[in-house]
């Protein structure tokens, strides 16, 4: 309950926007009780990041892992990410998109936790692309790292536009762009859905 509220606040106001006192007030809890759980602002921020990772895995990675390796899994990963952002699992869109921008030039444990989360995401996308390539569903000469980078870029821009402009147009554009890139690399386009 506390960490869920902290992540929701952080997605719109940043990790600096969460406080022990603010959470206690929002949730009608004693400040001393919330303080006893975390002990410091930094510990609260770290716990919030870890909670957001768990939520992210549940909404984005687990649905993809439910499918066998290949293009189907890769596309499910993209669909799950779009559903996660569009469905406002966090009210400010992607928790990591908003909080990484806040801490990217800073040093410290919270920065390191966000780097770890982002690196884990990029690695998972790259592994998912590599699995599809190794199965022969993507061309052998597919640049795995580049394709993963482009997929993530399309997803993040869709999130940014949606949050900034309060619309969902970017998600359709991102899905169309990702499918276009996957089709260009696919050895069998029938493994992919038609464009939205």
Secondary structure, DSSP 8 states (H G I E B T S, - for coil): -HHHHHHHHHHHH-GGG--HHHHHHHHT--HHHHHHHH-SHHHHHHHHHHHHHHHHIIIIIHHHHTS-TTHHHHHHHHHHHHHHHHTTSSTTS-HHHHHHHHHTT--SHHHHHHHHHHHHHHHHHHHHHHHHHHTTSB-TT--HHHHHHHHHHHHHHHHHHHHHHT-SHHHHHHHHHHHHHHHHHBS-GGGS----
